[in-house]
Amino acid sequence: MPPETTKETQALAEDIVRWLYTATFGVPREPRRLVRIPGVTGRGIMYALERGWIELESYDSISLTEEGRTLILRQVH
């Protein structure tokens, strides 16, 4: 059974997606290195990956997806 997801993990995942959105000006598929993302955690990354908000580009890079972009736009409006 997978570990229980906490609100903190969800918030961290959303922070990662928000950071990617800002760093890429909302453009999907623009990779950014994980070491540059403040507060990044394995659980936060996994949560965002499972929801389709981000994609792994390489072992140390992720990018925003259209789903992640939509998530942030919904939060703003």
GUNU-170711 format. One record per residue (C-alpha): y, z, x. Coordinates in steps of 0.02 Angstrom, whole numbers, m for minus. Layout:
<sites>
<site py="Y" pz="Z" px="X"/>
...
</sites>
This chain:
<sites>
<site py="0" pz="0" px="0"/>
<site py="172" pz="m46" px="72"/>
<site py="295" pz="93" px="108"/>
<site py="412" pz="139" px="m33"/>
<site py="579" pz="52" px="m26"/>
<site py="726" pz="169" px="m30"/>
<site py="902" pz="137" px="m89"/>
<site py="954" pz="159" px="92"/>
<site py="839" pz="16" px="147"/>
<site py="907" pz="m95" px="9"/>
<site py="1085" pz="m52" px="59"/>
<site py="1047" pz="m90" px="243"/>
<site py="972" pz="m258" px="193"/>
<site py="1126" pz="m301" px="90"/>
<site py="1237" pz="m250" px="237"/>
<site py="1141" pz="m370" px="349"/>
<site py="1161" pz="m511" px="224"/>
<site py="1346" pz="m471" px="202"/>
<site py="1371" pz="m471" px="392"/>
<site py="1283" pz="m641" px="404"/>
<site py="1389" pz="m709" px="263"/>
<site py="1548" pz="m655" px="352"/>
<site py="1491" pz="m712" px="524"/>
<site py="1443" pz="m885" px="460"/>
<site py="1583" pz="m906" px="332"/>
<site py="1445" pz="m913" px="200"/>
<site py="1358" pz="m1064" px="275"/>
<site py="1168" pz="m1051" px="257"/>
<site py="1051" pz="m1090" px="402"/>
<site py="1177" pz="m1043" px="539"/>
<site py="1074" pz="m927" px="651"/>
<site py="1141" pz="m766" px="724"/>
<site py="1054" pz="m655" px="851"/>
<site py="987" pz="m490" px="787"/>
<site py="1064" pz="m391" px="931"/>
<site py="1238" pz="m437" px="869"/>
<site py="1211" pz="m364" px="694"/>
<site py="1271" pz="m183" px="681"/>
<site py="1149" pz="m61" px="603"/>
<site py="1005" pz="m185" px="595"/>
<site py="834" pz="m106" px="562"/>
<site py="660" pz="m176" px="544"/>
<site py="647" pz="m114" px="365"/>
<site py="815" pz="m190" px="321"/>
<site py="762" pz="m358" px="394"/>
<site py="594" pz="m353" px="306"/>
<site py="674" pz="m310" px="139"/>
<site py="797" pz="m455" px="154"/>
<site py="659" pz="m574" px="211"/>
<site py="546" pz="m526" px="65"/>
<site py="687" pz="m563" px="m58"/>
<site py="727" pz="m730" px="22"/>
<site py="903" pz="m678" px="71"/>
<site py="876" pz="m721" px="254"/>
<site py="759" pz="m826" px="361"/>
<site py="689" pz="m796" px="535"/>
<site py="749" pz="m935" px="649"/>
<site py="663" pz="m869" px="806"/>
<site py="596" pz="m704" px="869"/>
<site py="775" pz="m639" px="890"/>
<site py="880" pz="m739" px="765"/>
<site py="902" pz="m744" px="577"/>
<site py="1004" pz="m850" px="459"/>
<site py="1074" pz="m835" px="285"/>
<site py="986" pz="m925" px="143"/>
<site py="1061" pz="m995" px="m16"/>
<site py="988" pz="m844" px="m107"/>
<site py="1077" pz="m727" px="15"/>
<site py="1239" pz="m822" px="m7"/>
<site py="1222" pz="m808" px="m197"/>
<site py="1188" pz="m621" px="m184"/>
<site py="1352" pz="m592" px="m92"/>
<site py="1452" pz="m706" px="m206"/>
<site py="1385" pz="m611" px="m359"/>
<site py="1438" pz="m446" px="m281"/>
<site py="1614" pz="m511" px="m248"/>
<site py="1641" pz="m579" px="m423"/>
</sites>
